[in-house]
Amino acid sequence: MTSKILFGTAGIPLSTSKPSTITGIERVKELELHAMELEFVRGVNMKKETAKQVKKTAEKNEISLSVHGPYYINLNSKETTKQEASIKRIFDSAEAGEWCGAKAITFHPGFFQGMLKEKVTQTIQKNLEIVLEQLKQHKIVAKIKPETTGKPTQYGSLTELLELYSAVPAIKPYVDFAHVHARDNGRFKTKENVRNALEEIEKNDAHLLKDLNMHFSGIAFSEKGEKNHLVLQDSTNTFPYKWVLECLKEFDVHGTVICESPNIEKDALLLQKYYEKL
Ligand SMILES: [Zn+2]
C-alpha cells in the first residue's frame, strides 16, 4: 500500500453477508479498502469481549478503525444533565473505541441554541476538557476529534474547530468536507475555495495535514445547511469531490477518508480510484 490516504466506509459495507463489525472489517479488506468507521450513532453497545475480537480482526487485516459517536450529543444543552449525558456518551465512545483499537473518535459537539458564540465555545471547551481528563484517568489514548458540522445552527465550522484546537491542542478537528460545503450553502464553488480551506488548516498547524481524519459524501443543502447525504455522482450533488481529492494531493495531505454516501463502499472505491490516479 503506497497511498498516503486510507479510504474506507462509514460503517459495515452494504455488501457484507451476515453483517457484523467483524465481517464488515473482513469485507472492507476484500474490497481493497483500508479503513472503517464504527457507527455508534444510536448509542454505544459494544461489549468488551466483542471489541477485543474487533481489534484482532482489524489488526490482522490492516484496517484502520475510527468511531462515530452518538448523534444525541449536545455539549451546549441548556440542561446540565444533558451536558453530562453528552460527556458520558463521548467518553463511552472513546472507551469502546479504544478497546477496538480505534484511533479517532468523532461526534457533533452541539448546538448554539441562540446563544453568543463566545459563551457556546466556552461551554463546549469546558465540557471537552472534562472528557479529556476522564480519558487521561482511564489511560485511553484514542483521540476525540469533533467534526465540522453541516448546519450554521450547530457549533463546528472549520474556523471554530481550529480555534478550539489552538486553545486545546489535544482536540484536533475531524473535517467533513461535505459539511463544510453545505454549512455555507455551497462553499466550494471553485477549486480555489477548497484550497482556501486547506490553507486555513495549514496556517493553523501544518502538522494537522499529516494526520487528517476526513468524511466525504455527496450532499443536499439549503441556506440552512445540510439536508441529507447523496451519492457522489447524483446529478444534484454539487460537492466537488474531485477538486477536494486533487487539493489533498496538492497539499500532500496524509490521513483517512471515510465515505458517508448512501452507497458507502461504491463511493469509497470511486474516491480511492480517483485519488490513486492523480
Ligand atoms: Zn457526522
Residues whose N, C-alpha, C, O or C-beta is under 5 A from the ligand:
A	BS01	ZN	E147
